[in-house]
Amino acid sequence: MKYEPTEIRLKDGRLVILRSAVPEDAAQLLSFLREAYGSTDYLASYPEEIEYTVESEAAYISNVAAQPGELCLAAFHEGVLIGNTSLSCVRNRIKLRHRAELAIAILPAFRGQGLGRRLMEAAIAQAKEHGYLQVELEVVSGNLPARKLYESMGFRRQGVHERGFCLKDGTFLDLDDMVLMLDES
């Protein structure tokens, strides 16, 4: 899916451009992911687990752009990537292709400014346009700001993966499965 560049203003007045990622963003996307992953225990990876090269990330971005049901949406402030969301089919099989998975990450300096909502609104609109019937995500049970955002957008908790994350220090975090039914809204 392609998302045309759109300018938005954050709560604090900063301007941000939302647009589909392009292969030329690969190096910046990898840098962004390392920073985002290092900023919280609430994302699925640690920075050192990113093993992609700029070339493989560029190929991934190209592949996403070529798939009608996939989206890699990037947010830029003054040319710097500060947030992204991805939307992908759970699995392209008849019984599963009505379901999309959503993932989102935002750098700490831009959290709480409405960017997450705008990224999610854009991804959900694209999901509806593609014909998905539901959007799913996982969130750490203790990540209350994220859960509050998702619930305010109509997501509901449908289950829990107890001990879904195991941190380096051995601490376990539960993950809530959340779903937004697009054909019910």
GILIN-V773011 format. One record per run of one state. SS is the DSSP state (H for helix, E for strand, C for the rest). FROM is the first residue (numbers start at 1). LEN is the number of residues. If there is no record, write none. Layout:
ss:from:len
SS:FROM:LEN
SS:FROM:LEN
This chain:
ss:from:len
C:1:5
E:6:4
C:10:5
E:15:6
C:21:2
H:23:16
C:39:8
H:47:3
C:50:4
H:54:13
C:67:4
E:71:7
C:78:2
E:80:10
C:90:9
E:99:8
C:107:1
H:108:3
C:111:4
H:115:16
C:131:3
E:134:7
C:141:3
H:144:9
C:153:3
E:156:11
C:167:5
E:172:10
C:182:4
